[in-house]
Amino acid sequence: MAKLSLAQLRTLRASLNPETWASRVKRAEEQAAIVSAIDKARSDGATEDEALAQVAPGLHPSTYHGRRRRWKAAGVEGLINKRPGALPEKV
């Protein structure tokens, strides 16, 4: 997934209510912490399967790889859900 420019990130943030934005940032930070903990377990000698089982049981390896790739490329920003907010209802 392409990294958003600062302007695009600001536009996304402006399109969401503050609670939704805060929730997305919090979730991205949680995902970054999980990826970091898995990486640490691996650097301490655990296999990938062991690290996943210890840190995030149930997390599919492909999900880990995608998140790790985005995190390495763009930090927490790379893990923020990029979907725009809901469109206003038509009257």
C-alpha positions in Angstrom: 0.0 0.0 0.0 1.4 3.4 -1.0 2.4 5.8 1.7 0.0 8.7 2.1 1.4 12.2 1.8 1.0 14.5 4.7 -1.8 16.3 2.8 -3.6 13.1 2.0 -3.3 12.0 5.7 -4.7 15.4 6.8 -7.6 15.0 4.3 -8.4 11.5 5.6 -8.3 12.7 9.2 -10.6 15.6 8.3 -13.1 13.2 6.7 -13.5 11.2 9.9 -15.0 12.1 13.3 -12.4 12.5 16.1 -13.4 9.2 17.7 -13.0 7.2 14.5 -9.6 8.8 13.8 -8.4 8.2 17.4 -9.6 4.6 17.1 -7.7 4.1 13.8 -4.5 5.5 15.2 -4.8 3.5 18.4 -5.3 0.3 16.4 -2.3 1.1 14.2 -0.2 1.7 17.3 -1.3 -1.7 18.7 -0.5 -3.4 15.4 3.0 -1.8 15.4 3.6 -3.0 18.9 2.6 -6.6 17.9 4.9 -6.5 14.9 7.8 -5.1 17.0 7.3 -7.8 19.6 7.2 -10.6 17.0 10.4 -9.2 15.5 12.0 -9.1 18.9 11.1 -12.7 19.6 12.5 -13.7 16.3 15.8 -11.8 17.0 15.9 -13.6 20.4 16.0 -16.9 18.5 12.3 -17.9 18.1 11.2 -19.2 14.8 8.5 -17.1 13.0 5.8 -19.7 14.0 7.0 -19.7 17.6 7.0 -15.9 17.7 3.6 -15.6 16.3 2.2 -18.2 18.7 3.8 -16.4 21.7 2.9 -12.9 20.8 -0.2 -13.1 18.7 -1.8 -16.5 18.6 -4.3 -16.6 15.7 -2.5 -13.9 13.6 -2.0 -15.4 10.2 1.6 -15.2 8.9 0.5 -13.3 5.8 -1.2 -10.7 7.9 2.0 -10.3 9.9 4.1 -10.0 6.8 1.8 -7.3 5.3 1.7 -5.3 8.5 5.5 -5.6 8.9 6.1 -4.4 5.4 3.8 -1.4 5.8 5.3 -0.6 9.2 8.9 -0.8 8.0 8.0 1.4 5.0 6.0 4.1 6.8 5.9 3.5 10.5 2.6 3.6 12.4 1.2 5.8 9.6 1.5 2.8 7.3 -0.8 0.8 9.5 -3.6 3.4 9.8 -6.8 2.3 8.1 -6.9 4.4 4.9 -10.5 3.9 4.0 -12.4 7.2 3.8 -15.2 7.9 6.2 -18.8 7.1 5.5 -20.5 9.3 2.9 -23.3 11.6 4.3 -26.8 10.3 3.8 -28.8 11.9 1.0 -31.8 13.9 2.1 
